[in-house]
Amino acid sequence: MVVPAVRDELKRGLDTGHDYLDTAVDALSDELPVRPLSSDRDSQHIRERLNLGEAESLLAAIEHDGTLATDDLAAREVADQRDVPVTGSIGLLVLGIEHDHIDRETADEWLETWREQRGYYAPVESVTEILGSEE
């Protein structure tokens, strides 16, 4: 699921010319339901420490007993303090492969593009390295 703040961030990115976000925005509501938070439990402290997208995402993970998907270090630290499972971009690529949404080559190409064009740091050279050899 996606929270409204993340949906809005994606739409703003698309509106400012980041055309690669088109697929993500199209998936909203169809494949990725957008759900507002129903509870303000513990939100003040979290909202003070994180930006809006990470704060809402973490609160939603807490509310729905889910996993937070973020590469933001501060969000990971707050999630860890609350025993909320976390995955990042690499984890999402692995999940995409495991659920047959993308293949290994595409995942590695995307990772390389993130590195070259966005300066993304990854603790591994390739997603294939994490998965090991194909059986």
C-alpha positions, 0 to 999 in steps of 0.5 A: 500500500502507499500513503497519500504523501508518497502518492503526492511525491510521485505525482509531483516528480512526474509533473516536474519531468521525471517521466520514469515515474509514470509507471509507478503513478499508474500503479497507484489505486490499481495495483498499489492501493492508496490508504490514508492513516486512520490513527494518530498513534505515536505520530507526533514524535515520528512526524518531528523526526522524518519527512512527510512521506517517510513519517506517513509510511512508517505510521502506516507500517505500524498501523497495518503491521507491515514492512516499511520500504525506504532507503532513508537512514533516519526512517530506518532508525526510527522503524528499528526502534519500533521493531518495524521490518524494513526493506529498501530498493534492493529488497524491492528489486529482489521481491520483483524478481521473486514474484516474476515482475522483473527478471534478474537482468532488468533488476541489475540494469536498474541498479546500474542506472540508479548508480550512474544517474542518481549516485545511488549507493548499494551495498552489493554490486548486483541483485543477482549477487544476492539471489545466487545462481539460478537453479 
